[in-house]
Amino acid sequence: MSANDTAASATFSIEGPPPALDEAESKLVGQQNPVVYQAVRVSHGTLRSYAGRTDYDAESIIDSFAGVEVDRSDGELTVTWRWEHDAAVFFNNGTSDHTIDGDPVLVFRFDQDKYPYLAEMFPDGTAFLPDADVSGLPQSRFVQAGLEWLRQEVS
């Protein structure tokens, strides 16, 4: 994954003769508790920990896990997994401070006890704003955490 990626995904490839690839495929995706899905759980744990530290809700990103794709050729096995939520790549890579423009407005539901200054302007708990200046997200590297775990597990 690079800073220019537009999707949160991981790819793991291995080369070798067919018997070695058969064994690798079985271990990675074919057995009772496939190693790739263990790596995904590591990624989800990393993302949940990040969400707890930063007060973000990451469950919709976790729920967007799109499964595993296996591509096999004569001499190579490639396993790819990804998250489809649009924000996944931003949670993974981080962002700088920025402004979000409404089209024509942004609508936010908020906890009135947590944001009393907003409750004065929007007493029903729903804010309508033309734009919002937001602090950047620190990078979570949740995709890399799972991939690094996988590399250690199979080496």
MDTraj code that builds the backbone (N, CA, C; nanometers):
import mdtraj as md
import numpy as np

residues = "MET SER ALA ASN ASP THR ALA ALA SER ALA THR PHE SER ILE GLU GLY PRO PRO PRO ALA LEU ASP GLU ALA GLU SER LYS LEU VAL GLY GLN GLN ASN PRO VAL VAL TYR GLN ALA VAL ARG VAL SER HIS GLY THR LEU ARG SER TYR ALA GLY ARG THR ASP TYR ASP ALA GLU SER ILE ILE ASP SER PHE ALA GLY VAL GLU VAL ASP ARG SER ASP GLY GLU LEU THR VAL THR TRP ARG TRP GLU HIS ASP ALA ALA VAL PHE PHE ASN ASN GLY THR SER ASP HIS THR ILE ASP GLY ASP PRO VAL LEU VAL PHE ARG PHE ASP GLN ASP LYS TYR PRO TYR LEU ALA GLU MET PHE PRO ASP GLY THR ALA PHE LEU PRO ASP ALA ASP VAL SER GLY LEU PRO GLN SER ARG PHE VAL GLN ALA GLY LEU GLU TRP LEU ARG GLN GLU VAL SER".split()
xyz = np.array([
    [0.0840, -0.1173, 0.0000],
    [0.0000, 0.0000, 0.0000],
    [0.0891, 0.1245, 0.0000],
    [0.0552, 0.2236, -0.0796],
    [0.1325, 0.3474, -0.0842],
    [0.0424, 0.4655, -0.0514],
    [0.1026, 0.5800, -0.0310],
    [0.0264, 0.7003, 0.0034],
    [-0.0680, 0.7417, -0.1082],
    [-0.0447, 0.6965, -0.2295],
    [-0.1299, 0.7330, -0.3422],
    [-0.2451, 0.6361, -0.3646],
    [-0.2523, 0.5297, -0.2866],
    [-0.3585, 0.4315, -0.3046],
    [-0.4943, 0.4931, -0.2756],
    [-0.5945, 0.4444, -0.3473],
    [-0.7311, 0.4925, -0.3267],
    [-0.8186, 0.3866, -0.2616],
    [-0.7615, 0.2722, -0.2286],
    [-0.8357, 0.1663, -0.1603],
    [-0.7484, 0.1097, -0.0498],
    [-0.8128, 0.0608, 0.0540],
    [-0.7396, -0.0043, 0.1616],
    [-0.7371, -0.1530, 0.1304],
    [-0.6223, -0.2012, 0.0856],
    [-0.6112, -0.3417, 0.0495],
    [-0.4702, -0.3911, 0.0769],
    [-0.4572, -0.5219, 0.0870],
    [-0.3275, -0.5844, 0.1080],
    [-0.3131, -0.6979, 0.0086],
    [-0.1910, -0.7195, -0.0361],
    [-0.1619, -0.8285, -0.1286],
    [-0.0390, -0.9027, -0.0792],
    [-0.0486, -1.0343, -0.0793],
    [0.0625, -1.1199, -0.0399],
    [0.0859, -1.2186, -0.1527],
    [0.2090, -1.2253, -0.2018],
    [0.2421, -1.3160, -0.3124],
    [0.3554, -1.4083, -0.2725],
    [0.3504, -1.5272, -0.3273],
    [0.4567, -1.6245, -0.3051],
    [0.4808, -1.6980, -0.4368],
    [0.6072, -1.7257, -0.4652],
    [0.6431, -1.7981, -0.5873],
    [0.7011, -1.9332, -0.5498],
    [0.6841, -2.0294, -0.6402],
    [0.7421, -2.1608, -0.6164],
    [0.6810, -2.2654, -0.7057],
    [0.7273, -2.3892, -0.6898],
    [0.6718, -2.4987, -0.7685],
    [0.5302, -2.5319, -0.7197],
    [0.4501, -2.5958, -0.8038],
    [0.3109, -2.6249, -0.7672],
    [0.2912, -2.6912, -0.6305],
    [0.3724, -2.7901, -0.5896],
    [0.3487, -2.8487, -0.4564],
    [0.3663, -2.7471, -0.3425],
    [0.4647, -2.6593, -0.3564],
    [0.4854, -2.5563, -0.2535],
    [0.3696, -2.4572, -0.2525],
    [0.3184, -2.4237, -0.3711],
    [0.2044, -2.3319, -0.3786],
    [0.0781, -2.3970, -0.3237],
    [0.0618, -2.5283, -0.3452],
    [-0.0529, -2.6000, -0.2871],
    [-0.0505, -2.5884, -0.1353],
    [0.0667, -2.6120, -0.0769],
    [0.0812, -2.6043, 0.0685],
    [0.0572, -2.4617, 0.1179],
    [0.1123, -2.3633, 0.0480],
    [0.0937, -2.2234, 0.0879],
    [-0.0530, -2.1834, 0.0785],
    [-0.1199, -2.2226, -0.0289],
    [-0.2613, -2.1876, -0.0452],
    [-0.3459, -2.2497, 0.0655],
    [-0.3159, -2.3740, 0.0995],
    [-0.3890, -2.4399, 0.2075],
    [-0.3712, -2.3650, 0.3391],
    [-0.2482, -2.3276, 0.3696],
    [-0.2211, -2.2579, 0.4957],
    [-0.2810, -2.1175, 0.4957],
    [-0.2694, -2.0468, 0.3830],
    [-0.3145, -1.9077, 0.3777],
    [-0.4659, -1.8948, 0.3770],
    [-0.5342, -1.9764, 0.2976],
    [-0.6788, -1.9556, 0.2813],
    [-0.7627, -2.0825, 0.2898],
    [-0.7016, -2.1998, 0.2966],
    [-0.7797, -2.3209, 0.2811],
    [-0.8086, -2.4021, 0.4050],
    [-0.7407, -2.3793, 0.5129],
    [-0.7603, -2.4648, 0.6292],
    [-0.8655, -2.4086, 0.7241],
    [-0.8850, -2.4768, 0.8366],
    [-0.9882, -2.4408, 0.9341],
    [-0.9783, -2.2953, 0.9797],
    [-0.8605, -2.2498, 1.0144],
    [-0.8394, -2.1129, 1.0624],
    [-0.7326, -2.0483, 0.9738],
    [-0.7696, -2.0090, 0.8512],
    [-0.6696, -1.9618, 0.7546],
    [-0.5877, -1.8437, 0.8070],
    [-0.4607, -1.8466, 0.7758],
    [-0.3682, -1.7442, 0.8233],
    [-0.4076, -1.6058, 0.7718],
    [-0.4581, -1.5959, 0.6500],
    [-0.4973, -1.4648, 0.5977],
    [-0.6088, -1.4048, 0.6835],
    [-0.7055, -1.4862, 0.7241],
    [-0.8138, -1.4330, 0.8071],
    [-0.7646, -1.3968, 0.9473],
    [-0.6619, -1.4658, 0.9955],
    [-0.5994, -1.4245, 1.1211],
    [-0.5345, -1.2870, 1.1040],
    [-0.4719, -1.2643, 0.9889],
    [-0.4115, -1.1337, 0.9603],
    [-0.5184, -1.0252, 0.9533],
    [-0.6330, -1.0576, 0.8961],
    [-0.7438, -0.9615, 0.8911],
    [-0.7889, -0.9273, 1.0330],
    [-0.7947, -1.0283, 1.1203],
    [-0.8323, -1.0010, 1.2600],
    [-0.7297, -0.9097, 1.3273],
    [-0.6022, -0.9278, 1.2954],
    [-0.4987, -0.8370, 1.3476],
    [-0.5256, -0.6954, 1.2976],
    [-0.5569, -0.6816, 1.1694],
    [-0.5890, -0.5492, 1.1141],
    [-0.7086, -0.4881, 1.1857],
    [-0.8129, -0.5673, 1.2069],
    [-0.9321, -0.5151, 1.2744],
    [-0.9018, -0.4770, 1.4190],
    [-0.8193, -0.5558, 1.4868],
    [-0.7796, -0.5206, 1.6231],
    [-0.7011, -0.3905, 1.6267],
    [-0.6121, -0.3737, 1.5306],
    [-0.5350, -0.2496, 1.5206],
    [-0.6276, -0.1315, 1.4958],
    [-0.7257, -0.1496, 1.4084],
    [-0.8199, -0.0422, 1.3769],
    [-0.9076, -0.0090, 1.4973],
    [-0.9524, -0.1102, 1.5709],
    [-1.0340, -0.0843, 1.6910],
    [-0.9525, -0.0108, 1.7975],
    [-0.8272, -0.0493, 1.8138],
    [-0.7404, 0.0189, 1.9096],
    [-0.7205, 0.1648, 1.8695],
    [-0.6959, 0.1871, 1.7423],
    [-0.6815, 0.3225, 1.6881],
    [-0.8089, 0.4031, 1.7129],
    [-0.9229, 0.3437, 1.6850],
    [-1.0507, 0.4136, 1.7038],
    [-1.0704, 0.4511, 1.8502],
    [-1.0321, 0.3624, 1.9401],
    [-1.0438, 0.3926, 2.0823],
    [-0.9542, 0.5077, 2.1251],
    [-0.8343, 0.5139, 2.0694],
    [-0.7405, 0.6219, 2.1040],
    [-0.7828, 0.7556, 2.0452],
    [-0.8476, 0.7533, 1.9293],
    [-0.8790, 0.8772, 1.8581],
    [-1.0257, 0.9166, 1.8669],
    [-1.1060, 0.8358, 1.9361],
    [-1.2493, 0.8617, 1.9540],
    [-1.3248, 0.8614, 1.8214],
    [-1.2864, 0.7714, 1.7328],
    [-1.3581, 0.7505, 1.6069],
    [-1.4308, 0.6172, 1.6132],
    [-1.5355, 0.6059, 1.5350],
    [-1.6070, 0.4794, 1.5206],
    [-1.5587, 0.4140, 1.3918],
    [-1.4920, 0.3021, 1.4045],
    [-1.4353, 0.2353, 1.2873],
    [-1.5122, 0.1095, 1.2476],
    [-1.6221, 0.0805, 1.3151],
    [-1.6941, -0.0443, 1.2863],
    [-1.7458, -0.0504, 1.1430],
    [-1.7858, 0.0631, 1.0864],
    [-1.8348, 0.0588, 0.9478],
    [-1.7216, 0.0234, 0.8509],
    [-1.5996, 0.0613, 0.8840],
    [-1.4855, 0.0219, 0.8010],
    [-1.4614, -0.1280, 0.8160],
    [-1.4631, -0.1758, 0.9387],
    [-1.4446, -0.3187, 0.9633],
    [-1.5530, -0.3990, 0.8916],
    [-1.6763, -0.3505, 0.9002],
    [-1.7883, -0.4194, 0.8345],
    [-1.7763, -0.4196, 0.6824],
    [-1.6948, -0.3300, 0.6277],
    [-1.6811, -0.3225, 0.4815],
    [-1.5771, -0.4200, 0.4267],
    [-1.5215, -0.5047, 0.5144],
    [-1.4244, -0.6035, 0.4670],
    [-1.4872, -0.6827, 0.3532],
    [-1.4197, -0.6862, 0.2392],
    [-1.4775, -0.7425, 0.1166],
    [-1.4331, -0.8851, 0.0877],
    [-1.3637, -0.9463, 0.1796],
    [-1.3229, -1.0842, 0.1586],
    [-1.1864, -1.0970, 0.0946],
    [-1.1562, -1.2191, 0.0560],
    [-1.0238, -1.2554, 0.0068],
    [-1.0352, -1.3055, -0.1368],
    [-0.9430, -1.2605, -0.2205],
    [-0.9338, -1.3087, -0.3585],
    [-0.8025, -1.3845, -0.3738],
    [-0.8090, -1.4988, -0.4383],
    [-0.6906, -1.5808, -0.4620],
    [-0.6682, -1.5896, -0.6121],
    [-0.5463, -1.5589, -0.6543],
    [-0.5092, -1.5699, -0.7956],
    [-0.3904, -1.6651, -0.8027],
    [-0.4058, -1.7686, -0.8810],
    [-0.3017, -1.8706, -0.8886],
    [-0.2597, -1.8897, -1.0332],
    [-0.1293, -1.8843, -1.0559],
    [-0.0738, -1.9173, -1.1872],
    [0.0199, -2.0363, -1.1682],
    [0.0899, -2.0745, -1.2729],
    [0.1791, -2.1911, -1.2634],
    [0.2852, -2.1755, -1.1552],
    [0.3397, -2.0566, -1.1418],
    [0.4504, -2.0397, -1.0490],
    [0.4278, -1.9388, -0.9390],
    [0.3046, -1.8875, -0.9245],
    [0.2829, -1.7825, -0.8251],
    [0.1418, -1.7911, -0.7672],
    [0.1338, -1.7605, -0.6395],
    [0.0072, -1.7510, -0.5674],
    [-0.0026, -1.6095, -0.5122],
    [-0.1124, -1.5400, -0.5414],
    [-0.1341, -1.4046, -0.4908],
    [-0.2674, -1.4013, -0.4178],
    [-0.2632, -1.3528, -0.2948],
    [-0.3829, -1.3407, -0.2124],
    [-0.4027, -1.1924, -0.1828],
    [-0.5223, -1.1416, -0.2103],
    [-0.5534, -0.9999, -0.1901],
    [-0.6789, -0.9893, -0.1047],
    [-0.6779, -0.8940, -0.0118],
    [-0.7971, -0.8656, 0.0674],
    [-0.8107, -0.7154, 0.0817],
    [-0.9367, -0.6692, 0.0993],
    [-0.9580, -0.5240, 0.0994],
    [-1.0820, -0.4865, 0.1797],
    [-1.0885, -0.3556, 0.2067],
    [-1.2025, -0.2944, 0.2742],
    [-1.2631, -0.1945, 0.1773],
    [-1.3950, -0.1978, 0.1596],
    [-1.4611, -0.1164, 0.0580],
    [-1.5052, 0.0211, 0.1064],
    [-1.5056, 0.0460, 0.2357],
    [-1.5508, 0.1754, 0.2871],
    [-1.4611, 0.2865, 0.2327],
    [-1.5235, 0.3941, 0.1858],
    [-1.4464, 0.5054, 0.1278],
    [-1.3450, 0.5643, 0.2249],
    [-1.3745, 0.5605, 0.3546],
    [-1.2845, 0.6212, 0.4532],
    [-1.1701, 0.5290, 0.4945],
    [-1.1735, 0.4029, 0.4552],
    [-1.0720, 0.3077, 0.5014],
    [-0.9307, 0.3526, 0.4659],
    [-0.9112, 0.3986, 0.3447],
    [-0.7775, 0.4404, 0.3030],
    [-0.7306, 0.5616, 0.3838],
    [-0.8233, 0.6487, 0.4211],
    [-0.7858, 0.7668, 0.4999],
    [-0.7519, 0.7279, 0.6437],
    [-0.8266, 0.6338, 0.7001],
    [-0.7936, 0.5854, 0.8340],
    [-0.6588, 0.5145, 0.8320],
    [-0.6304, 0.4419, 0.7258],
    [-0.5035, 0.3710, 0.7169],
    [-0.3863, 0.4669, 0.6970],
    [-0.3967, 0.5553, 0.5990],
    [-0.2845, 0.6423, 0.5612],
    [-0.2784, 0.7727, 0.6378],
    [-0.3891, 0.8137, 0.7003],
    [-0.3951, 0.9430, 0.7673],
    [-0.4260, 1.0545, 0.6682],
    [-0.4582, 1.1703, 0.7217],
    [-0.4860, 1.2888, 0.6397],
    [-0.4269, 1.4110, 0.7078],
    [-0.4117, 1.5168, 0.6324],
    [-0.3718, 1.6448, 0.6902],
    [-0.4985, 1.7217, 0.7282],
    [-0.4823, 1.8314, 0.8013],
    [-0.5964, 1.9173, 0.8321],
    [-0.6602, 1.9607, 0.7005],
    [-0.7940, 1.9662, 0.6975],
    [-0.8611, 2.0015, 0.5729],
    [-1.0026, 2.0525, 0.5996],
    [-1.0627, 2.1076, 0.4967],
    [-1.2002, 2.1561, 0.5024],
    [-1.2873, 2.0643, 0.4180],
    [-1.4013, 2.0277, 0.4736],
    [-1.5000, 1.9498, 0.3991],
    [-1.6117, 2.0455, 0.3619],
    [-1.6352, 2.0609, 0.2329],
    [-1.7414, 2.1488, 0.1840],
    [-1.8704, 2.0703, 0.1682],
    [-1.9814, 2.1330, 0.2109],
    [-2.1117, 2.0718, 0.1914],
    [-2.1576, 2.0869, 0.0478],
    [-2.2539, 2.0049, 0.0100],
    [-2.3057, 2.0112, -0.1268],
    [-2.4568, 1.9959, -0.1229],
    [-2.5328, 2.0910, -0.0785],
    [-2.4967, 2.2274, -0.0392],
    [-2.4615, 2.2406, 0.1095],
    [-2.5029, 2.1431, 0.1948],
    [-2.4705, 2.1523, 0.3372],
    [-2.4255, 2.0158, 0.3879],
    [-2.3572, 2.0189, 0.5024],
    [-2.3224, 1.8970, 0.5747],
    [-2.4221, 1.8803, 0.6882],
    [-2.4596, 1.7585, 0.7165],
    [-2.5526, 1.7305, 0.8253],
    [-2.4831, 1.6360, 0.9225],
    [-2.4776, 1.6759, 1.0494],
    [-2.4140, 1.5956, 1.1533],
    [-2.5107, 1.5742, 1.2682],
    [-2.5214, 1.4508, 1.3174],
    [-2.5901, 1.4230, 1.4428],
    [-2.4824, 1.4272, 1.5500],
    [-2.5128, 1.4882, 1.6633],
    [-2.4113, 1.5015, 1.7674],
    [-2.4733, 1.4812, 1.9047],
    [-2.3882, 1.4469, 1.9998],
    [-2.4278, 1.4294, 2.1390],
    [-2.4315, 1.5682, 2.2033],
    [-2.5500, 1.6100, 2.2447],
    [-2.5656, 1.7456, 2.2990],
    [-2.4876, 1.7657, 2.4281],
    [-2.4701, 1.6607, 2.5074],
    [-2.3917, 1.6736, 2.6306],
    [-2.2431, 1.6908, 2.6000],
    [-2.1976, 1.6285, 2.4935],
    [-2.0566, 1.6353, 2.4576],
    [-2.0210, 1.7660, 2.3868],
    [-2.1198, 1.8243, 2.3151],
    [-2.0966, 1.9466, 2.2383],
    [-2.2021, 2.0514, 2.2735],
    [-2.1970, 2.1061, 2.3960],
    [-2.3012, 2.2004, 2.4381],
    [-2.3060, 2.3280, 2.3536],
    [-2.1937, 2.3711, 2.2986],
    [-2.1946, 2.4917, 2.2151],
    [-2.2739, 2.4683, 2.0867],
    [-2.2711, 2.3467, 2.0343],
    [-2.3543, 2.3153, 1.9178],
    [-2.5009, 2.3019, 1.9573],
    [-2.5247, 2.2513, 2.0778],
    [-2.6626, 2.2334, 2.1245],
    [-2.7349, 2.3671, 2.1350],
    [-2.6606, 2.4741, 2.1647],
    [-2.7230, 2.6068, 2.1704],
    [-2.7725, 2.6496, 2.0324],
    [-2.6949, 2.6186, 1.9285],
    [-2.7326, 2.6584, 1.7921],
    [-2.8292, 2.5590, 1.7272],
    [-2.8161, 2.4316, 1.7640],
    [-2.8965, 2.3253, 1.7020],
    [-2.9562, 2.2385, 1.8132],
    [-3.0649, 2.2859, 1.8766],
    [-3.1173, 2.2184, 1.9957],
    [-3.1707, 2.0771, 1.9717],
    [-3.1964, 2.0386, 1.8485],
    [-3.2491, 1.9035, 1.8252],
    [-3.1388, 1.7985, 1.8067],
    [-3.0100, 1.8397, 1.8163],
    [-2.8998, 1.7449, 1.8047],
    [-2.8548, 1.7176, 1.6630],
    [-2.9042, 1.7950, 1.5675],
    [-2.8626, 1.7813, 1.4281],
    [-2.8101, 1.9158, 1.3802],
    [-2.6853, 1.9183, 1.3349],
    [-2.6230, 2.0421, 1.2877],
    [-2.6222, 2.0447, 1.1353],
    [-2.6535, 2.1607, 1.0800],
    [-2.6491, 2.1843, 0.9355],
    [-2.5438, 2.2922, 0.9111],
    [-2.4360, 2.2567, 0.8423],
    [-2.3239, 2.3481, 0.8231],
    [-2.2853, 2.3546, 0.6751],
    [-2.2409, 2.4732, 0.6285],
    [-2.1972, 2.4834, 0.4887],
    [-2.0636, 2.4129, 0.4644],
    [-1.9806, 2.4063, 0.5688],
    [-1.8525, 2.3372, 0.5592],
    [-1.8040, 2.3078, 0.7001],
    [-1.6984, 2.2310, 0.7090],
    [-1.6404, 2.1983, 0.8394],
    [-1.4895, 2.1884, 0.8241],
    [-1.4184, 2.2578, 0.9124],
    [-1.2732, 2.2447, 0.9187],
    [-1.2436, 2.1296, 1.0143],
    [-1.1698, 2.0319, 0.9664],
    [-1.1429, 1.9140, 1.0484],
    [-0.9934, 1.8940, 1.0652],
    [-0.9580, 1.8442, 1.1818],
    [-0.8189, 1.8080, 1.2063],
    [-0.7870, 1.6840, 1.1256],
    [-0.6653, 1.6739, 1.0842],
    [-0.6246, 1.5560, 1.0087],
    [-0.6291, 1.4310, 1.0943],
    [-0.6369, 1.3188, 1.0285],
    [-0.6340, 1.1893, 1.0960],
    [-0.4901, 1.1408, 1.1055],
    [-0.4491, 1.0922, 1.2214],
    [-0.3200, 1.0238, 1.2244],
    [-0.3347, 0.8902, 1.1509],
    [-0.2276, 0.8402, 1.0953],
    [-0.2386, 0.7125, 1.0248],
    [-0.2490, 0.5979, 1.1247],
    [-0.3327, 0.5007, 1.0923],
    [-0.3476, 0.3832, 1.1786],
    [-0.2599, 0.2678, 1.1313],
    [-0.2348, 0.2605, 1.0016],
    [-0.1585, 0.1522, 0.9395],
    [-0.2188, 0.0153, 0.9723],
    [-0.3527, 0.0103, 0.9805],
    [-0.4176, -0.1159, 1.0148],
    [-0.3970, -0.2223, 0.9069],
    [-0.3914, -0.1810, 0.7807],
    [-0.3684, -0.2780, 0.6730],
    [-0.2281, -0.3371, 0.6864],
    [-0.1291, -0.2509, 0.7057],
    [0.0089, -0.2965, 0.7166],
    [0.0290, -0.3833, 0.8398],
    [-0.0427, -0.3539, 0.9493],
    [-0.0282, -0.4338, 1.0716],
    [-0.0630, -0.5798, 1.0446],
    [-0.1728, -0.6024, 0.9743],
    [-0.2105, -0.7393, 0.9410],
    [-0.1139, -0.8043, 0.8445],
    [-0.0701, -0.7286, 0.7458],
    [0.0231, -0.7822, 0.6466],
    [0.1585, -0.8144, 0.7104],
    [0.2064, -0.7278, 0.7989],
    [0.3331, -0.7539, 0.8678],
    [0.3217, -0.8771, 0.9568],
    [0.2068, -0.8910, 1.0260],
    [0.1849, -1.0095, 1.1078],
    [0.1900, -1.1349, 1.0202],
    [0.1237, -1.1297, 0.9048],
    [0.1212, -1.2439, 0.8132],
    [0.2620, -1.2800, 0.7672],
    [0.3395, -1.1811, 0.7308],
    [0.4764, -1.2078, 0.6837],
    [0.5592, -1.2764, 0.7921],
    [0.5435, -1.2329, 0.9169],
    [0.6162, -1.2973, 1.0270],
    [0.5678, -1.4401, 1.0484],
    [0.4390, -1.4598, 1.0329],
    [0.3794, -1.5915, 1.0566],
    [0.4260, -1.6951, 0.9543],
    [0.4430, -1.6539, 0.8306],
    [0.4789, -1.7506, 0.7258],
    [0.6291, -1.7580, 0.6993],
    [0.7080, -1.6726, 0.7636],
    [0.8530, -1.6780, 0.7381],
    [0.9213, -1.7798, 0.8273],
])
top = md.Topology()
chain = top.add_chain()
for i, resn in enumerate(residues, 1):
    res = top.add_residue(resn, chain, resSeq=i)
    for name in ("N", "CA", "C"):
        top.add_atom(name, md.element.get_by_symbol(name[0]), res)
traj = md.Trajectory(xyz[None], top)
